[in-house]
Amino acid sequence: MALAAARFFGRRAAPPPGEGTRIMDKDRIKGTAKQAEGAVKEGFGKLTGDKALEVEGKIEKVEGKVQKTYGQAKDDLRKA
């Protein structure tokens, strides 16, 4: 009944527990943050001409991508 009423009034009903809910793995979030941090370091290294900082930023970006991929794999296994 609540679902029919929600549709009638143009609102979405909340999905049942465990259905349609997406919880992103912590590694995906941390990996994305690490990629962003690496991009900032790389850009700042390019701007200042600091090759060591630029390389450090590139390494962090790759580390972040690996961590994000690992989190995605964990999410996929959880869904299966």
C-alpha positions in Angstrom: 0.0 0.0 0.0 2.8 2.4 0.9 4.5 1.7 -2.4 1.3 2.5 -4.3 0.8 5.7 -2.4 4.4 6.8 -3.0 4.0 6.2 -6.7 0.7 8.1 -6.7 2.2 11.1 -5.0 5.3 11.0 -7.2 7.7 10.0 -4.5 10.1 7.1 -4.5 9.5 4.4 -1.8 12.6 3.4 0.1 14.0 0.1 -1.2 13.7 -2.9 1.1 16.8 -3.6 3.3 19.6 -5.1 1.3 18.0 -4.3 -2.0 19.3 -1.4 -4.0 21.6 -0.1 -1.4 25.2 0.5 -2.4 28.0 0.7 0.1 31.3 1.8 -1.4 34.3 0.0 -0.1 36.7 2.1 2.0 39.6 1.2 -0.3 37.8 2.8 -3.2 37.3 6.0 -1.3 40.9 6.1 0.0 42.2 5.2 -3.5 40.3 8.1 -5.0 41.6 10.5 -2.4 45.2 9.3 -2.9 44.8 9.8 -6.7 43.7 13.3 -6.1 46.5 14.0 -3.7 49.0 12.6 -6.2 47.6 14.8 -8.9 48.0 17.9 -6.8 51.6 17.0 -5.9 52.4 16.2 -9.5 50.9 19.5 -10.6 52.7 21.5 -8.0 55.9 19.7 -8.9 55.5 20.7 -12.5 54.6 24.3 -11.5 57.7 24.7 -9.3 60.0 22.6 -11.5 60.6 20.1 -8.7 61.0 16.8 -10.5 61.2 14.8 -7.2 57.8 16.1 -6.1 56.4 15.5 -9.6 57.5 11.9 -9.6 56.2 11.4 -6.0 52.8 12.7 -7.2 52.8 10.2 -10.2 53.7 7.4 -7.8 50.8 8.3 -5.5 48.4 8.5 -8.4 49.3 4.9 -9.4 49.1 3.7 -5.8 45.6 5.3 -5.5 44.5 3.7 -8.7 45.7 0.2 -7.5 43.9 0.7 -4.1 40.7 1.9 -5.9 40.8 -1.1 -8.2 41.2 -3.4 -5.2 38.2 -1.8 -3.5 36.2 -2.3 -6.7 37.1 -5.9 -6.8 36.0 -6.3 -3.2 32.7 -4.6 -4.1 32.2 -6.9 -7.1 32.8 -10.0 -4.9 30.4 -8.7 -2.3 27.7 -8.3 -5.0 28.2 -11.9 -6.4 
